[in-house]
Amino acid sequence: MTTKKNKPPYIIVDHRKDHEACISKVERLSSCIEIANLINSELSIGRLLTKVMESTKKAFNSDAVSLLLLDEKTGDLTFQIALGDVGDEIKELYRLKKGEGIAGLVSQDGTPLNLTDVYDHPKFSPDYDKKTNYRTRAMLCAPLKVRGKIIGVIQVINKLVEPFVFTSEELEMLITISSSAAVAIDTAQMHKFILQRETLERDLQLARDVQQSFLPNELPIVKKHRFAALNQPALEIGGDFYNFFKLPANKLGIVLGDVSGKGISASLFMARLTSDFQYYTLLYPEPEQLLTQINNVLCARAKRGMFVTLVYLLLDPEENRVRIANAGHMSPIYTDEDGLRLLGHDNKKGPPLGIIPDVEFTQETFELEENSNITLFTDGVIEAKNSVGDLYGDKRLLKVIESQPNDPDLIIKEITRSVDRYATTEGRSDDLTLLVFSTD
């Protein structure tokens, strides 16, 4: 007799939860891909962070997200992006000290956290919940790490769907996003730095172009006199300038100066000043009158505290005589067969132009001997530094000039060579400008 074995009953399995979990996982992966695409397509750090955090908030079904970056100077965490009902309030209120709060802890030790209720964690501070009337519950927090360095953290706050907490898979997903975001932030910051450097270089080149365009194209031709001049820009553009002005009775105006500051503002100031000289030298032939008038003009339109030191000479080649007025500049160096000396007394110098209005400048008159020369220069010559920070100084300059024959070109060539040799390690941080003329 055979007996029938009992067949096991049919087991009905509900795959809906597995299906929903699978769909959820696919959606998270899709969100990761979407965020990765955003990261790879944007170099503006502001737009990049906003797009990433908007996509992160959506991907996690969260009530709020925030991204904080470390302030390299203080070590504090500052809110860059905060999305949610109280996001704007949090950005205004929130600046975390180093190691403070959940975000401070994660930024310090680099360990991601998945918290069911932040109030159960000893590092959580409810102060900002109280200020914003917000209730923080579940939280994911992951560090932004690039090249072994933590640069900030990402937080995802309050799950909006049951069970209202985040899973371990979601924490892994945030870690993936934070890793990609950190690289993107680092790249965007480097890109911003490069753009700023390129902009600065363009500005410096523009300043150089402006400066060079207002320097004379040709040296003057004056009987029994020879001229040479050099403007050698440094890496940081300054406001050095020189110029010549043909005046009635075959006289020649000569100016050399240095505008305070650097960059485009100094170059534009210099350019306008050169135009002032072109105009006022014809109205005020005497150096003392000329500097008094131009000083008042500069004081009247003074902006941002800019001023200029300069020396102005009126050469009378028929009489072999020169009149000099000095506005806070280094005295010209005069050399003849009797030796070398400075032209002008310090108590005869006036202040730089553009600082004090209504100043009366004075002038001095000097006779020029045959076989003599005058050297004008800016502080880029005597303030060139060597490797230990010592200045080139007046004594070296005087020694070089004294050793040269009465040839303007040779004098400039040897001064430049001497300064470059002295500052060969450190280089020069200011323009080097020289003007030499001789009487044969």
C-alpha positions in Angstrom: 0.0 0.0 0.0 1.4 3.3 -0.9 0.7 6.5 0.8 0.6 9.9 -0.7 3.1 12.3 0.5 1.7 15.7 1.5 2.7 18.3 -1.0 4.0 21.5 0.5 1.5 24.3 0.2 2.3 27.1 -2.3 4.3 29.9 -0.7 3.2 33.3 -1.9 6.2 35.8 -1.7 5.6 39.5 -1.9 8.4 40.9 -4.0 7.0 44.4 -3.9 9.4 45.5 -1.1 12.4 44.1 -3.0 11.2 45.8 -6.1 10.8 49.1 -4.3 14.2 48.7 -2.8 15.7 48.0 -6.2 14.0 51.0 -7.7 15.2 53.1 -4.8 18.8 51.9 -5.4 18.6 52.6 -9.1 17.3 56.1 -8.4 20.2 56.7 -6.0 22.7 55.5 -8.6 21.0 57.8 -11.2 21.3 60.7 -8.8 25.0 59.9 -8.3 25.5 60.0 -12.0 23.5 63.2 -12.4 25.6 64.9 -9.6 28.8 63.6 -11.2 27.8 65.1 -14.5 27.1 68.4 -12.8 30.4 68.3 -11.1 32.2 67.6 -14.4 30.4 70.3 -16.3 30.8 73.4 -14.0 33.9 75.4 -13.1 32.1 78.3 -11.4 32.3 77.3 -7.7 29.1 79.2 -6.8 26.9 77.6 -9.4 28.6 74.2 -8.9 27.8 74.1 -5.2 24.2 75.2 -5.7 23.5 72.6 -8.4 25.2 69.8 -6.4 23.3 70.5 -3.2 19.9 70.9 -5.0 20.5 67.5 -6.6 21.6 66.0 -3.3 18.5 67.3 -1.5 16.3 65.7 -4.1 18.2 62.4 -4.2 18.0 61.8 -0.5 14.4 63.0 -0.1 15.6 65.2 2.7 14.2 68.3 4.2 17.5 70.2 4.2 21.1 70.0 3.0 24.1 72.1 3.7 27.7 72.4 2.7 30.4 74.0 4.8 33.9 74.9 3.8 36.9 75.3 6.1 38.4 78.8 6.4 42.1 78.2 6.0 43.1 81.2 8.1 40.9 80.4 11.2 40.0 76.8 10.8 36.3 77.7 11.2 33.6 76.1 9.1 31.4 78.5 7.2 28.2 77.9 5.4 28.5 78.1 1.6 25.2 76.5 0.7 22.2 75.8 2.9 19.0 74.6 1.3 15.7 74.2 3.2 13.1 76.3 5.0 15.6 78.0 7.2 18.6 77.8 4.9 19.0 81.6 4.6 18.8 82.1 8.4 21.3 79.3 9.0 23.8 80.9 6.6 23.6 84.2 8.4 23.9 82.6 11.9 26.2 79.7 11.3 30.0 79.8 11.7 31.4 76.8 13.5 34.6 77.0 15.4 37.1 74.2 14.8 35.8 70.9 16.2 32.5 72.4 17.2 29.2 70.5 16.6 28.6 67.4 14.4 30.1 69.2 11.3 33.1 70.3 13.3 33.7 66.8 14.6 33.5 65.2 11.1 35.8 67.9 9.6 38.3 67.2 12.4 38.5 63.4 12.4 37.2 62.7 8.9 34.7 60.0 10.0 31.3 60.1 8.2 28.3 59.8 10.5 24.7 58.5 10.2 22.7 59.7 13.1 19.1 58.6 13.8 18.6 61.6 16.2 21.2 64.2 16.5 20.0 65.1 20.0 21.4 61.8 21.2 24.9 62.8 20.1 27.0 64.6 22.8 28.6 67.0 20.2 25.3 68.3 18.8 24.4 71.8 19.8 20.7 72.7 19.7 21.4 76.5 19.8 20.7 77.1 16.1 17.5 74.9 16.2 16.3 77.3 18.9 17.2 80.4 16.9 15.5 79.2 13.8 12.6 77.2 15.4 13.8 74.2 13.4 14.0 70.6 14.7 16.9 68.6 13.5 16.5 64.8 13.7 18.2 62.4 11.4 21.4 63.5 9.8 24.1 62.3 7.4 27.4 64.1 7.5 30.5 63.3 5.4 33.8 65.1 5.0 34.9 66.8 1.8 38.4 65.4 1.3 40.9 66.0 -1.5 44.6 65.2 -1.8 44.5 63.9 1.8 43.2 67.2 3.1 39.7 67.9 4.5 38.3 71.1 3.1 34.7 71.0 4.5 31.7 68.8 5.1 28.3 68.0 3.5 25.2 67.5 5.7 21.9 65.9 4.7 19.1 66.5 7.3 15.7 65.0 8.1 14.5 62.2 5.8 11.0 63.2 4.5 9.7 59.6 4.0 9.3 56.7 6.3 11.0 55.5 8.3 12.4 59.0 8.5 16.0 57.9 9.0 18.8 57.3 6.5 20.2 53.9 5.6 23.8 52.8 5.5 23.6 52.7 1.7 22.6 56.3 1.7 25.6 57.1 3.8 27.8 55.4 1.3 26.1 57.3 -1.5 26.9 60.6 0.3 30.5 59.6 0.8 30.7 59.0 -3.0 29.1 62.4 -3.7 31.3 64.2 -1.2 34.5 62.7 -2.7 33.6 63.9 -6.2 32.4 67.3 -4.9 35.6 67.8 -3.0 37.7 67.3 -6.2 35.4 69.6 -8.1 35.6 72.3 -5.4 39.4 72.0 -5.4 39.4 72.2 -9.2 37.0 75.2 -9.3 39.1 77.0 -6.7 42.3 76.4 -8.7 40.5 77.6 -11.9 39.4 80.8 -10.0 43.0 81.4 -8.9 44.3 80.9 -12.4 41.6 83.3 -13.8 42.5 85.9 -11.2 46.2 85.5 -12.0 45.5 85.9 -15.7 43.4 89.0 -15.0 46.2 90.5 -13.0 48.7 89.7 -15.7 46.5 91.4 -18.3 46.1 94.4 -16.0 49.8 94.7 -15.5 50.4 94.4 -19.3 47.8 97.1 -19.9 49.5 99.3 -17.3 52.9 98.8 -19.0 51.4 99.6 -22.4 49.8 102.8 -21.0 53.1 103.8 -19.3 55.2 103.1 -22.4 52.8 105.0 -24.7 53.3 108.2 -22.8 57.1 108.0 -22.8 58.8 110.0 -25.6 59.6 108.1 -28.8 62.6 110.2 -29.5 65.3 111.9 -27.6 65.7 115.7 -28.1 68.4 117.1 -30.4 70.1 120.0 -28.8 73.3 121.6 -29.9 76.3 120.6 -27.7 74.2 118.3 -25.6 73.6 114.6 -25.7 70.7 112.7 -24.1 70.0 109.1 -23.1 67.0 107.6 -21.2 65.8 104.2 -20.0 62.6 103.0 -18.5 62.9 99.3 -17.5 59.7 97.9 -16.0 59.9 95.5 -13.1 57.4 92.6 -12.6 55.1 94.9 -10.7 54.4 97.9 -12.8 54.9 101.3 -11.2 54.4 104.9 -12.3 57.9 106.0 -13.3 58.0 108.5 -16.2 60.2 111.0 -17.9 59.6 113.5 -20.7 61.0 116.4 -22.7 59.2 119.7 -23.6 60.4 122.0 -26.4 59.9 125.6 -25.2 60.3 129.1 -26.7 63.9 130.5 -27.1 65.2 127.0 -27.7 64.8 126.1 -24.1 64.0 122.5 -23.1 61.9 121.3 -20.2 63.0 118.0 -18.6 61.0 116.0 -16.1 61.5 112.7 -14.3 59.2 111.3 -11.6 57.6 108.5 -9.8 53.8 108.2 -9.1 52.9 106.5 -5.9 51.3 103.0 -6.1 51.4 100.4 -8.8 49.3 99.0 -11.6 46.8 100.6 -13.9 45.8 103.4 -11.5 49.5 104.6 -11.3 49.9 104.4 -15.0 46.7 106.4 -15.7 47.7 109.0 -13.1 51.1 109.3 -14.9 49.5 109.6 -18.3 47.3 112.4 -17.2 50.2 114.1 -15.4 52.2 114.0 -18.6 49.4 115.8 -20.4 49.3 118.4 -17.6 52.9 119.1 -18.2 52.5 119.4 -22.0 49.9 122.1 -21.3 51.3 124.0 -18.3 54.9 124.2 -19.4 53.8 126.7 -22.0 51.8 128.8 -19.5 54.3 128.7 -16.7 57.9 128.7 -18.1 59.7 128.9 -14.7 60.1 125.6 -12.8 58.9 127.0 -9.5 55.7 128.4 -11.1 55.1 125.3 -13.0 55.3 122.9 -10.0 53.1 125.3 -7.9 50.4 125.2 -10.5 50.5 121.5 -11.2 50.5 120.7 -7.5 47.2 122.7 -7.1 45.7 120.9 -10.1 46.6 117.5 -8.6 45.3 118.4 -5.2 42.0 119.5 -6.7 41.4 116.1 -8.3 43.3 114.0 -5.8 41.8 110.5 -5.5 42.8 107.6 -3.2 45.8 109.4 -1.8 47.9 109.2 -4.9 50.8 111.6 -5.3 54.0 112.0 -7.3 57.6 112.9 -6.6 59.5 114.5 -9.4 62.3 116.8 -10.4 61.8 119.4 -13.2 64.7 121.0 -15.0 64.6 124.0 -17.5 67.7 123.7 -19.7 69.0 126.8 -21.5 71.5 125.4 -23.9 72.6 128.9 -25.1 73.6 130.0 -21.7 74.7 126.5 -20.5 72.4 127.0 -17.5 69.8 124.9 -15.8 67.0 125.8 -13.4 65.7 123.1 -11.1 62.6 122.7 -8.9 62.2 119.5 -6.9 59.0 118.0 -5.5 60.2 115.4 -2.9 62.4 113.6 -5.4 66.0 112.4 -5.2 68.4 115.2 -6.2 70.0 115.0 -9.7 73.7 114.0 -9.7 76.0 116.5 -11.5 79.5 115.5 -12.7 82.2 117.6 -14.2 86.0 117.7 -14.3 86.1 118.8 -10.6 84.2 115.8 -9.5 80.7 114.8 -8.5 77.9 116.5 -6.4 74.2 116.6 -5.9 72.2 119.4 -7.5 70.0 121.2 -5.1 69.8 121.7 -1.4 67.4 119.6 0.7 65.9 122.7 2.3 64.9 124.0 -1.2 62.9 120.8 -2.0 59.1 121.0 -1.8 56.7 118.2 -0.9 55.5 115.6 -3.4 52.8 116.9 -5.7 49.2 116.2 -4.9 49.3 116.2 -1.1 49.3 119.8 0.2 47.5 122.5 -1.8 48.8 126.1 -2.3 52.5 125.2 -1.6 55.0 127.7 -3.1 57.8 125.8 -4.7 61.3 127.3 -5.2 63.9 126.8 -7.8 67.7 126.9 -8.0 70.0 127.9 -10.9 73.2 126.1 -11.8 75.8 126.8 -14.5 76.9 123.8 -16.5 80.6 123.4 -17.3 81.9 121.8 -20.4 82.4 118.1 -20.3 79.7 117.7 -17.6 76.6 115.6 -17.2 73.5 115.3 -15.1 71.9 112.0 -14.0 68.2 111.8 -13.0 66.8 108.5 -11.5 63.9 107.0 -9.6 64.1 105.0 -6.4 64.0 101.7 -8.3 67.7 102.2 -8.8 68.8 102.8 -5.2 66.2 100.6 -3.6 67.1 97.4 -5.5 67.8 94.6 -3.0 70.3 91.8 -2.9 69.7 88.3 -1.4 69.9 89.4 2.2 67.7 92.5 1.7 70.3 95.2 1.6 69.6 98.2 -0.6 71.8 99.1 -3.6 72.0 102.6 -2.2 73.4 106.1 -3.1 77.0 105.3 -2.6 77.1 102.5 -5.2 75.3 104.7 -7.7 77.7 107.6 -7.2 80.7 105.4 -7.6 79.4 104.0 -10.9 78.7 107.4 -12.3 82.0 108.8 -11.2 83.9 106.0 -13.0 82.3 106.6 -16.4 83.3 109.0 -19.2 81.1 111.8 -20.2 78.8 109.6 -22.3 75.1 109.4 -21.4 74.6 106.0 -23.0 77.6 104.5 -21.2 76.5 105.9 -17.9 73.0 104.3 -18.2 74.4 101.1 -19.5 76.8 100.7 -16.6 74.3 101.7 -13.9 71.8 99.1 -15.2 74.5 96.5 -15.3 75.6 97.2 -11.8 72.0 97.2 -10.4 71.1 94.0 -12.1 74.3 92.3 -10.9 73.5 93.4 -7.3 69.9 92.3 -7.4 70.5 89.2 -9.5 69.1 86.8 -6.9 66.0 88.7 -5.7 65.3 90.7 -8.8 63.8 94.1 -8.7 60.3 94.9 -7.5 60.1 98.4 -8.9 60.7 100.1 -12.2 64.2 101.4 -13.0 64.2 104.7 -14.8 67.2 106.8 -15.7 67.7 110.0 -17.7 71.2 111.4 -18.4 72.3 114.4 -20.4 75.7 115.8 -21.0 77.2 119.1 -22.0 80.2 118.8 -24.4 
